[in-house]
Amino acid sequence: MERKRACKHCHRLFIPVRNPQQQFCSRSKCQNVRKSTWRREKHKHDPDYRENQNQASKRWRKKNPGYWRHYRAAHPPYTEGNRYKQRQRNQVFYKGPEPPYPSKASQFANSDA
């Protein structure tokens, strides 16, 4: 009898078909997670892979100039949401995070006057 194994993503039981070390089931969502995890790790640890991906991105951008300009023009709600989120990130970056409690210094009157 073949041993069942729990999928690393969805935790459902499956029988490894071809590869005894298989860790993900065959569901498309689990396979997408497996592939994206592999790409992320490969990009992190393999300089040749990283360079190849960067060159491919450059070629694509050169071949598709204005893609993002057209995309933003065609998707205004997405663009507005992105602008709002970027403003929030900028506030945190430039001001620093908000204190978890109100400052006591602002409660005292200035007696220098």
WODAVEN-V166854 format. One record per backbone hydrogen bond with DSSP energy under -1.0 kcal/mol. NH is the residue of the N-H (numbers start at 0). CO is the residue of the C=O. Records with the same first field share a line. If there is no record, write none. Layout:
NH->CO  CO
This chain:
4->13
6->11
7->22
10->6
13->4
21->18
30->26
31->27
32->28
33->29
34->30
35->31
36->32
37->33
38->34
39->35
40->36
41->37
42->38
43->39
44->40
45->41
49->45
50->46
51->47
52->48
53->49
54->50
55->51
56->52
57->53
58->54
59->55
60->56
61->57
62->58
63->59
66->63
69->65
70->66
71->67
72->68
73->69
74->70
78->74
79->75
80->76
81->77
82->78
83->79
84->80
85->81
86->82
87->83
88->84
89->85
90->86
91->87
92->88
93->89
94->90
95->91
106->103
107->104
